Amino acid sequence: MTQSPAPLPPPKLRRHLREAASLTQDQVAERVGVTRETVRAWESGRTTPRGRRREAYAQLLASPTEADMVTNTQEAERPPQVTVCLNSDPDHPETLEIPAAPGAPGAREVPEVPGSTEGAEGAETPGGPGGRPTGTTLTPAQAFDALYAFCAPALVRQAYLLCGRRELARESVEQAFQVAWQRWPEVAVDRDPAGWVRATAYEYALSPWHRFRPRYRHPEPPPSDAADRALLDVLLTLPAPYRRTLLLYDGVGLDLPETAAETEASTPAAANRLLHAREAVATRLPELASPSALHRRLAEVASAERLRAAEPTTVRAGSEQRARFWTRAAIAFTVAIIGATALTVRTAPTRYEPAVPPGETVQGVPPRSAPGTLSDAELNLRAKLRSGIQHGPQRLIPLAE
């Protein structure tokens, strides 16, 4: 009788189970006895473990689940948890649990209907008994705050590695979340809201237009540690696509297809960028030739700066203020166009006046001011005057009466 293989969760849940146990890919690889690339392939679904490694990997993923089981008494003492669904896949949901405030406004019970979704109104809590969702639904503001608290601290550190500026890193994350709040109905139902915000923050941080801003013309103080400065200098010398690919693959831990999709490149192009970026880093820093060492150093450099993100309420208020400003600007511009059109219609001629053709007498022109041709009487008078002047002036003799 053959023994059935150990059950494994779906590939999309393996990474979240590992992160729930606070384990890195290197630690899982060391415990199972494989390389970090093999663990990455297991989590992406490209390969599946077999034999003893499958059993060890299944036990390692099941251990945090068993450790998290508590008695009914402990559950009663613990504050209620609200699970935020970060995607819309009912088979492999990505969830985030946060404490629920008692009497939170807008919270309501989710009906136990298999496969029900809330869409943009909030995030449901999948994973109840028998596949039924249980728990509470968050309002859009609460779901946004939960996503911000989950992603913002790490995104600030990643943006710092991309641009090398602390203030620009914080601004990039705030700008990305402001755009996400403006498009929250679209982001809330996205399969990967964290990836959506990350891509937006990366695009803003790598924008070439920041060099023309006065506040970003001068470099910021480098890290205090010499090794951190060396690594950051190497990263900033890489082209922006290479730097982004290296950070996503070796820093964040995405697999190659996901990295290629987020950088809008083909998988071979992303692989070539990654190889050239690793080669450039290894040339100047030989101790970071190993991907595991590079991953560890990227995490250390990003964590050493102690970058802090703004409060989610501040980000939401800024997003709403920006939306109001552009709405009023659009209304004012539209009113200006309407006013200019009305003025043009009011002052424009009501009929067509054709141009004067050449050779035609123009009517209404005043007579010439210069003297014209003399008449016969004027000619006789002129002749008489000219003839009298030749014989001298005539004397005027008074006549006696």
C-alpha positions in Angstrom: 0.0 0.0 0.0 1.5 3.3 -1.1 1.4 6.3 1.2 -0.4 9.4 -0.2 1.8 12.5 -0.5 1.6 15.1 2.2 -1.1 17.8 1.4 0.2 21.2 0.4 -1.6 24.5 0.3 -2.0 26.3 -3.1 1.1 28.1 -4.3 -0.4 31.5 -3.7 -0.9 30.6 0.0 2.5 29.1 0.6 4.3 32.5 0.7 1.7 34.0 3.1 2.0 31.0 5.4 5.7 31.5 5.5 5.4 35.2 6.2 2.9 34.4 8.9 5.5 32.3 10.6 8.1 35.1 10.3 10.3 33.0 8.1 12.4 34.0 5.2 13.0 32.0 2.1 16.6 31.3 3.3 15.4 29.9 6.6 12.9 27.7 4.9 15.5 26.5 2.4 17.9 25.7 5.3 15.3 23.7 7.2 14.1 21.7 4.2 17.6 21.2 2.8 17.2 23.0 -0.6 18.3 26.3 -2.1 16.5 29.6 -1.9 15.7 29.5 -5.6 13.9 26.2 -5.1 11.7 27.7 -2.4 11.0 30.6 -4.7 9.9 28.1 -7.4 7.7 26.2 -4.9 5.9 29.4 -3.9 5.4 30.6 -7.5 4.0 27.2 -8.5 6.6 26.5 -11.2 7.7 23.3 -9.4 6.3 21.0 -6.7 8.3 19.3 -3.9 8.4 15.5 -3.8 9.3 12.8 -1.3 10.8 13.7 2.0 11.2 17.4 1.0 7.5 17.6 0.3 6.7 16.2 3.8 9.2 18.5 5.5 7.9 21.5 3.6 4.2 20.6 4.3 5.0 20.2 8.1 6.8 23.6 8.1 3.9 25.3 6.5 1.4 23.6 8.8 3.3 24.4 12.0 2.3 28.1 12.2 -1.3 27.1 11.6 -1.3 24.6 14.5 0.6 27.1 16.7 -2.0 29.7 16.1 -4.9 27.5 17.3 -6.1 28.7 20.7 -8.8 27.5 23.1 -12.3 29.0 23.2 -11.3 30.8 26.5 -8.3 32.4 24.9 -10.4 33.4 21.9 -13.0 35.0 24.1 -10.3 37.1 25.9 -8.6 38.2 22.7 -10.1 41.3 21.0 -12.1 40.5 17.8 -10.1 40.3 14.6 -11.1 41.8 11.3 -9.7 40.1 8.2 -9.2 42.3 5.2 -9.2 40.6 1.8 -6.5 42.1 -0.3 -7.6 40.4 -3.6 -10.7 39.2 -5.2 -9.7 35.6 -5.8 -12.2 33.4 -3.9 -10.0 30.3 -4.3 -6.7 31.8 -3.1 -7.4 34.9 -1.1 -4.8 37.2 0.3 -5.9 38.4 3.7 -4.7 40.7 6.5 -6.0 40.5 10.0 -6.2 43.6 12.2 -7.9 44.2 15.5 -11.5 45.4 15.2 -12.4 48.4 17.2 -15.6 47.8 19.2 -18.5 49.6 17.7 -16.6 50.7 14.6 -18.7 52.8 12.4 -19.9 51.2 9.2 -19.0 47.6 10.3 -21.7 45.0 9.7 -21.9 41.2 9.7 -21.3 39.4 6.4 -24.0 36.9 5.5 -22.8 33.4 5.3 -23.1 32.9 1.6 -20.4 30.8 -0.1 -18.4 32.8 -2.6 -19.9 36.2 -1.8 -17.8 39.3 -2.4 -18.3 42.9 -1.4 -16.2 44.6 -4.2 -15.4 48.2 -3.7 -17.6 48.7 -0.6 -15.2 46.9 1.7 -13.2 43.7 2.1 -14.8 40.4 3.3 -13.2 37.7 5.4 -12.9 34.4 3.6 -11.8 31.2 5.2 -14.7 30.3 7.5 -15.8 26.8 8.3 -16.9 25.0 5.2 -15.6 27.7 3.0 -18.1 30.3 4.2 -17.0 33.8 4.9 -17.3 34.9 8.4 -16.4 38.1 10.3 -17.1 41.7 9.6 -16.8 44.0 6.6 -14.8 47.1 6.7 -15.7 50.5 5.3 -13.6 51.8 2.4 -11.7 54.1 4.8 -10.9 51.3 7.2 -9.9 48.9 4.4 -7.6 51.6 3.0 -6.1 52.3 6.4 -5.4 48.6 6.8 -3.7 48.3 3.4 -1.7 51.4 4.2 -0.5 50.1 7.5 0.4 46.8 5.9 2.3 48.2 2.9 3.5 51.7 3.6 6.5 51.1 5.9 8.1 48.6 3.6 7.3 50.7 0.5 9.1 53.7 1.9 12.2 51.7 2.4 12.0 50.2 -1.1 11.5 53.6 -2.7 14.6 54.8 -0.8 16.7 52.1 -2.4 15.3 53.2 -5.8 15.9 56.9 -5.6 18.4 57.4 -2.8 16.3 60.3 -1.3 14.5 60.0 2.0 12.0 62.8 1.4 11.3 61.6 -2.2 10.7 58.1 -0.9 8.0 59.2 1.5 6.5 61.5 -1.1 6.4 58.6 -3.6 4.5 56.4 -1.2 2.1 59.1 -0.2 1.4 60.0 -3.8 0.8 56.3 -4.7 -1.7 55.9 -1.9 -3.4 59.1 -2.7 -4.0 57.9 -6.2 -5.1 54.5 -4.8 -7.7 56.3 -2.6 -9.0 58.3 -5.6 -9.4 55.0 -7.5 -10.3 52.9 -4.5 -13.3 51.1 -6.2 -10.7 49.9 -8.8 -8.0 49.1 -6.3 -10.2 47.3 -3.8 -11.2 44.6 -6.3 -7.7 44.3 -7.8 -6.1 40.8 -7.4 -3.0 42.4 -5.8 -3.7 45.8 -4.3 -0.3 45.9 -2.7 1.3 45.3 -6.1 -0.8 48.0 -7.6 0.3 50.6 -5.1 3.9 49.4 -5.3 4.0 49.8 -9.1 2.6 53.4 -8.7 5.1 54.3 -6.0 8.0 52.9 -8.1 7.0 54.9 -11.2 6.8 58.1 -9.2 10.1 57.5 -7.5 11.9 56.8 -10.8 10.4 59.7 -12.7 13.1 61.8 -14.5 11.2 65.0 -13.9 12.3 65.2 -10.3 15.7 66.5 -11.4 14.1 69.8 -12.4 12.5 70.4 -9.0 14.5 72.9 -6.9 14.3 70.8 -3.7 15.8 67.8 -5.4 18.7 69.4 -7.3 21.1 68.9 -4.4 22.0 65.4 -3.0 20.9 64.3 0.4 23.4 63.2 3.1 24.4 59.6 2.4 24.0 56.8 5.0 26.4 56.9 7.9 27.7 53.4 7.4 30.4 53.0 4.7 29.1 49.6 3.5 25.6 51.0 3.2 27.0 54.0 1.2 28.9 51.7 -1.1 25.8 49.6 -1.9 23.5 52.6 -2.4 26.1 54.2 -4.7 26.2 51.0 -6.8 22.4 50.8 -7.0 22.1 54.5 -8.0 24.6 54.0 -10.9 22.4 51.2 -12.4 19.8 52.2 -15.0 16.4 52.6 -13.6 14.9 49.4 -15.2 17.8 47.3 -13.9 17.6 48.8 -10.5 13.8 48.2 -10.3 14.2 44.6 -11.5 16.9 43.9 -9.0 14.9 45.3 -6.1 11.8 43.4 -7.0 13.5 40.0 -7.5 16.3 40.1 -4.9 14.7 42.6 -2.5 11.0 42.1 -2.4 11.2 38.4 -3.4 9.0 38.2 -6.5 9.6 35.5 -9.0 10.8 36.3 -12.5 7.3 36.3 -14.3 5.9 38.6 -11.7 8.9 40.9 -11.9 8.6 41.0 -15.7 4.9 41.8 -15.5 5.4 44.6 -13.0 8.3 46.2 -15.0 6.3 45.8 -18.2 9.0 43.6 -19.9 9.2 40.1 -21.2 10.5 37.4 -19.0 13.8 37.0 -21.0 14.3 40.8 -20.9 13.8 40.8 -17.1 16.2 37.9 -16.7 18.9 39.8 -18.7 18.3 42.9 -16.6 18.7 40.9 -13.4 21.9 39.2 -14.6 23.5 42.5 -15.7 22.5 44.2 -12.4 23.9 41.4 -10.3 27.1 41.5 -12.4 27.5 45.2 -11.9 27.0 44.9 -8.1 29.4 41.9 -7.9 32.0 43.8 -9.8 32.2 46.6 -7.3 31.2 44.6 -4.2 32.5 41.1 -4.6 31.1 40.1 -1.2 27.5 40.5 -2.6 28.0 38.1 -5.5 25.6 35.7 -3.8 21.9 36.4 -4.2 21.2 35.5 -0.6 23.9 38.0 0.6 22.5 40.7 -1.7 19.0 40.1 -0.4 20.2 40.4 3.2 22.2 43.6 2.6 19.3 45.2 0.7 17.1 44.6 3.7 19.7 45.9 6.1 20.3 49.1 4.2 16.6 49.9 3.9 16.0 49.2 7.5 18.9 51.2 8.8 17.4 54.6 7.8 14.3 54.3 10.0 12.0 55.9 7.5 8.5 56.6 8.6 5.4 57.0 6.6 2.7 59.5 7.2 -0.6 58.6 8.9 -3.3 57.1 6.7 -5.8 59.8 7.7 -3.3 62.4 6.5 -2.9 60.6 3.2 -6.6 60.3 2.7 -7.2 64.0 3.5 -4.4 65.0 1.1 -6.0 62.9 -1.6 -9.4 64.4 -1.1 -8.0 67.9 -1.0 -6.1 67.2 -4.3 -9.3 65.9 -5.9 -11.3 69.0 -4.8 -8.6 71.3 -6.2 -8.5 69.7 -9.6 -12.3 69.5 -9.7 -12.6 73.2 -9.0 -9.8 73.9 -11.5 -11.6 71.9 -14.2 -14.9 73.8 -13.4 -13.1 77.2 -13.6 -11.5 76.3 -16.9 -14.8 75.1 -18.3 -16.5 78.4 -17.2 -13.7 80.4 -18.8 -14.1 78.6 -22.1 -17.9 79.1 -22.0 -17.4 82.8 -21.2 -14.9 83.3 -24.0 -17.3 81.5 -26.5 -20.2 83.7 -25.4 -18.2 86.9 -25.8 -17.0 85.9 -29.3 -20.6 85.1 -30.4 -21.8 88.4 -29.0 -19.2 90.6 -30.7 -18.8 88.7 -34.0 -20.5 90.2 -37.1 -24.0 88.8 -37.9 -23.6 88.9 -41.7 -20.9 88.3 -44.2 -19.4 91.4 -45.9 -17.6 90.5 -49.1 -14.3 92.1 -49.9 -14.1 95.0 -52.5 -13.1 93.5 -55.9 -10.2 95.2 -57.7 -11.1 97.8 -60.3 -14.5 98.8 -58.8 -15.2 102.4 -57.6 -15.3 102.6 -53.9 -18.4 104.3 -52.6 -18.4 106.9 -49.9 -14.8 108.2 -50.5 -14.5 112.1 -49.9 -13.4 114.3 -52.8 -9.8 115.1 -53.4 -8.6 118.1 -51.5 -6.0 119.3 -54.2 -7.2 121.7 -57.0 -8.4 120.1 -60.1 -8.7 121.3 -63.8 -9.4 125.2 -64.2 -12.5 126.4 -65.9 -12.6 128.8 -68.9 -13.2 131.9 -66.8 -10.4 131.0 -64.5 -8.1 130.5 -67.5 -8.9 133.9 -68.9 -8.4 135.6 -65.5 -5.0 133.9 -65.2 -3.9 135.0 -68.7 -5.0 138.6 -68.0 -3.1 138.7 -64.8 0.1 137.3 -66.3 -0.1 139.9 -69.2 -0.5 142.8 -67.0 2.4 142.0 -64.8 4.8 142.1 -67.7 4.2 146.0 -68.3 4.6 146.9 -64.7 2.0 148.0 -62.2 -0.6 150.4 -63.2 -1.0 153.7 -61.4 -4.2 154.6 -59.7 -5.0 158.2 -60.6 -8.0 159.8 -58.8 -10.6 161.3 -61.1 -12.2 164.6 -60.4 -15.9 164.5 -60.1 
